[in-house]
Amino acid sequence: MLAGTLRLALVALGGWALALAQTPPWTIFALVAVGMAAYGLATLLAVHYTSWGAER
């Protein structure tokens, strides 16, 4: 849930900033790639640090 919110915020705010700056179209695709990487990293960290029960 938080990873998706992070990705949405990153792409929405970054896309808005890139549109205001009138950057080339490839920068939007790069921003989406960075958003997907942030989503994957946040998911990885959430899975790693979540308590999955008692250790044996």
FENKASUL-V883651 format. One record per backbone hydrogen bond with DSSP energy under -1.0 kcal/mol. NH is the residue of the N-H (numbers start at 1). CO is the residue of the C=O. E is the energy in kcal/mol with one decimal. If there is no record, write none. Layout:
NH CO E
NH CO E
//
This chain:
5 1 -1.8
6 2 -2.5
7 3 -2.3
8 4 -2.5
9 5 -2.6
10 6 -2.5
11 7 -2.6
12 8 -2.7
13 9 -2.6
14 10 -2.2
15 11 -2.4
16 12 -2.0
17 13 -2.3
18 14 -2.8
19 15 -2.4
20 16 -2.2
21 17 -1.9
23 18 -1.9
27 24 -1.6
28 25 -1.1
29 25 -1.2
30 26 -2.1
31 27 -2.2
32 28 -2.2
33 29 -2.0
34 30 -2.2
35 31 -2.4
36 32 -2.3
37 33 -2.1
38 34 -2.4
39 35 -2.1
40 36 -2.4
41 37 -2.5
42 38 -2.5
43 39 -2.2
44 40 -2.5
45 41 -2.5
46 42 -2.1
47 43 -2.4
48 44 -2.3
49 45 -2.4
//
